[in-house]
């Protein structure tokens, strides 16, 4: 018995030494800067920076393959703190937020009955969804489910982005099967909430708030070039964004041209009346 105990003890010591030597020989050096940068990051792991998560982004920042400002969730203070810690410049990045290019809620659009899975990607496989407009928001909330920050609300069958909560992670962009969601400058206040390239007369048969390309907003803009004509659709020129006053001056007959804060607040809900 004693011999067995001694043998096991010796074997344990030998194995311990072997494990210690192997661990030391094959040890991977960890850059303490990566750990520190990771602590300064928000830990959202949203992927908005273009990397798999905050840990990968921290490695990229330390390796100077990325800059702290690429993180859409980081506050300006955190960006500066990371830059100061690494001794690099804190490059400022224009904040961008998501925009759902549709204003066709339930009261303003033609819809058919739908009893399938309440998911946009699944619904679009069934004859394009239940909405009369093939280019409009289905309103089943795939984008809202994909948003880790609760910035998207589904109201009356329409996705509404609350830009004060949006950090620009772009998860919703990938989730929308209709390619309705785009990233726009957070400073821009006026948008055309429509994405249909159809002729105005066709659009109006399925949506009362569609852009009919009447060009009243283009004329009201004058030579300022705030609005861009894209076939039978008008878009805001985000390189020279329109100001809120243009909405009143243009008097858009369908209210497709809107101020984002009023759109989010539901001011236009009576457009169908």
C-alpha positions in Angstrom: 0.0 0.0 0.0 2.8 2.4 1.0 4.7 1.6 -2.2 1.6 2.4 -4.3 1.1 5.7 -2.5 4.7 6.7 -3.0 4.6 5.7 -6.7 1.4 7.8 -7.2 3.1 10.7 -5.4 6.2 10.5 -7.5 4.1 10.2 -10.7 2.1 13.3 -9.7 5.3 15.3 -9.1 6.7 14.2 -12.5 3.5 15.0 -14.3 3.3 18.4 -12.6 6.8 19.3 -13.7 6.1 18.1 -17.2 2.9 20.2 -17.4 4.7 23.2 -16.0 7.5 22.9 -18.6 5.1 22.4 -21.5 3.0 25.3 -20.4 6.0 27.6 -20.2 7.4 26.4 -23.6 4.1 26.7 -25.5 2.8 29.8 -23.6 1.3 32.5 -25.8 2.3 35.9 -24.8 -0.8 38.2 -24.2 -0.4 41.9 -24.9 -1.7 43.6 -21.8 -2.8 46.5 -24.0 -5.4 44.3 -25.7 -6.9 43.5 -22.3 -6.9 47.2 -21.3 -8.5 48.4 -24.5 -11.1 45.6 -24.2 -12.0 47.0 -20.7 -12.4 50.5 -22.2 -14.8 49.2 -25.0 -18.5 49.0 -24.2 -18.6 45.2 -24.5 -21.7 45.2 -26.8 -20.2 42.8 -29.3 -22.6 44.2 -31.9 -20.2 43.8 -34.9 -20.8 47.4 -36.0 -17.0 48.0 -36.1 -16.7 45.3 -38.7 -15.1 42.8 -36.4 -16.5 39.7 -34.7 -16.7 41.3 -31.3 -15.1 43.7 -28.9 -12.1 41.3 -28.2 -11.3 41.1 -31.9 -11.7 44.8 -32.3 -9.4 45.5 -29.4 -6.7 43.3 -31.0 -7.1 45.2 -34.3 -6.9 48.6 -32.5 -3.7 47.6 -30.7 -2.2 46.3 -34.0 -3.2 49.6 -35.6 -5.4 47.8 -38.2 -8.4 49.8 -36.8 -9.0 53.1 -35.0 -11.0 53.5 -31.8 -13.5 55.7 -33.6 -14.7 52.7 -35.6 -16.7 51.4 -32.7 -20.2 52.8 -33.2 -21.1 52.3 -29.5 -18.1 54.0 -27.9 -18.7 57.4 -26.4 -16.3 60.2 -27.5 -14.8 60.1 -24.1 -14.0 56.4 -24.4 -12.5 56.9 -27.8 -10.2 59.6 -26.4 -9.2 57.4 -23.5 -8.3 54.5 -25.7 -6.3 56.7 -28.0 -4.5 58.4 -25.1 -3.7 55.0 -23.6 -2.2 53.7 -26.9 -0.6 57.0 -27.8 -2.4 57.4 -31.1 -4.7 60.1 -32.5 -8.4 59.9 -31.7 -9.9 60.2 -35.2 -13.5 61.5 -35.1 -16.0 59.6 -37.1 -19.3 61.0 -38.3 -22.2 59.3 -36.5 -24.6 57.5 -38.7 -28.0 56.0 -37.8 -30.4 53.7 -39.5 -33.3 54.9 -41.6 -36.2 52.8 -42.7 -37.2 54.2 -46.1 -40.9 53.6 -45.8 -43.9 55.4 -44.3 -46.5 52.9 -45.2 -48.1 51.8 -42.0 -51.3 49.8 -41.8 -53.8 52.7 -42.1 -52.1 54.0 -45.2 -51.4 50.8 -47.2 -53.2 48.0 -48.9 -52.5 44.6 -47.3 -53.8 41.1 -47.7 -54.4 38.5 -44.9 -51.3 36.8 -43.7 -51.2 33.9 -41.1 -47.7 32.8 -41.5 -44.5 33.1 -39.4 -44.2 36.6 -38.0 -40.8 37.2 -39.4 -39.9 39.4 -42.4 -37.5 36.9 -44.1 -40.0 34.1 -43.8 -42.9 36.3 -44.9 -41.1 37.6 -48.0 -41.0 34.1 -49.3 -44.7 33.9 -49.4 -45.5 36.0 -52.5 -43.3 38.8 -51.2 -45.3 39.3 -48.0 -48.8 40.6 -47.2 -48.1 44.2 -48.3 -49.4 45.6 -51.5 -46.2 47.5 -52.1 -43.4 45.1 -53.0 -40.8 47.6 -51.8 -42.3 48.5 -48.4 -41.7 47.5 -44.8 -43.5 44.2 -43.9 -43.6 45.3 -40.2 -42.9 41.9 -38.6 -40.0 43.2 -36.7 -36.9 41.2 -37.9 -35.0 44.5 -37.7 -36.2 45.2 -34.2 -35.2 41.7 -33.1 -31.7 42.2 -34.6 -31.2 45.6 -32.8 -29.3 45.0 -29.5 -30.1 48.5 -28.3 -33.9 48.7 -28.6 -33.7 51.5 -31.1 -36.4 50.1 -33.4 -40.1 50.1 -32.6 -42.9 48.4 -34.7 -45.9 50.7 -34.8 -49.0 50.0 -36.9 -47.0 47.5 -39.0 -44.1 49.8 -39.7 -40.6 49.9 -38.3 -39.7 53.2 -36.7 -36.1 54.0 -35.8 -35.5 56.1 -32.7 -32.2 57.7 -33.7 -31.4 58.8 -30.1 -31.0 55.1 -29.3 -29.4 54.0 -32.5 -25.6 53.5 -32.4 -25.2 52.6 -36.0 -24.2 49.0 -35.6 -26.0 48.1 -38.9 -27.5 44.8 -37.6 -30.9 45.9 -38.8 -29.5 46.6 -42.3 -28.5 43.0 -42.7 -31.8 41.7 -41.2 -34.2 43.5 -43.6 -35.0 41.3 -46.6 -36.4 44.3 -48.5 -33.1 46.3 -48.3 -35.2 49.1 -46.9 -32.7 50.2 -44.2 -29.8 52.5 -45.0 -27.3 54.3 -42.8 -27.5 58.1 -42.9 -25.8 61.0 -41.1 -27.3 61.4 -37.6 -27.3 65.2 -38.2 -29.7 64.9 -41.2 -33.2 65.6 -40.2 -35.3 65.4 -43.4 -35.8 62.2 -45.3 -38.0 60.8 -48.0 -39.7 57.8 -46.4 -40.3 55.7 -49.5 -38.2 53.2 -51.5 -40.5 52.3 -54.4 -39.2 52.9 -57.9 -42.7 52.5 -59.4 -44.6 55.3 -61.1 -46.5 57.6 -58.9 -49.9 56.4 -60.1 -49.0 52.7 -59.4 -47.7 53.5 -55.9 -50.8 55.4 -54.9 -53.0 52.4 -55.6 -51.2 50.5 -52.7 -49.9 53.3 -50.5 -51.2 56.7 -49.6 -47.9 58.0 -48.3 -45.6 57.0 -51.2 -43.4 59.4 -53.0 -45.0 60.2 -56.3 -42.0 62.1 -57.6 -44.1 65.3 -58.1 -40.8 67.2 -57.5 -42.4 69.9 -55.3 -39.5 69.4 -52.8 -37.0 69.7 -55.6 -38.5 73.0 -56.8 -38.8 74.3 -53.2 -35.1 73.5 -52.8 -34.3 75.7 -55.8 -30.6 75.7 -56.6 -29.5 74.4 -53.2 -29.5 70.8 -54.6 -30.8 69.3 -51.3 -33.0 66.8 -53.1 -32.0 64.2 -55.7 -34.2 62.8 -58.5 -33.8 59.0 -58.9 -36.3 58.0 -61.6 -39.8 58.0 -60.1 -38.4 58.6 -56.6 -36.9 61.6 -54.8 -34.2 61.2 -52.2 -32.5 63.5 -49.7 -29.0 64.6 -50.7 -27.0 63.6 -47.6 -23.9 65.4 -48.8 -26.0 68.6 -48.7 -28.9 67.6 -46.5 -32.2 69.6 -46.6 -33.3 71.5 -43.5 -36.6 71.1 -41.7 -38.0 74.3 -43.3 -38.1 72.6 -46.7 -40.8 70.2 -45.5 -43.2 73.0 -44.9 -42.1 74.9 -48.1 -42.5 71.8 -50.2 -45.9 70.8 -48.8 -45.4 67.2 -49.9 -48.9 66.0 -51.0 -48.3 62.5 -49.6 -46.2 63.4 -46.6 -43.4 61.1 -47.8 -41.0 64.0 -47.1 -40.8 64.2 -43.4 -38.8 65.5 -40.4 -37.4 62.4 -38.6 -38.4 63.6 -35.1 -42.1 64.0 -36.3 -42.0 60.7 -38.1 -40.8 58.9 -34.9 -43.4 60.8 -32.8 -46.2 59.7 -35.1 -47.3 63.2 -36.2 -48.1 61.9 -39.7 -50.4 59.1 -38.6 -53.4 61.0 -39.9 -52.0 61.2 -43.4 -54.6 58.8 -44.7 -57.6 60.9 -43.6 
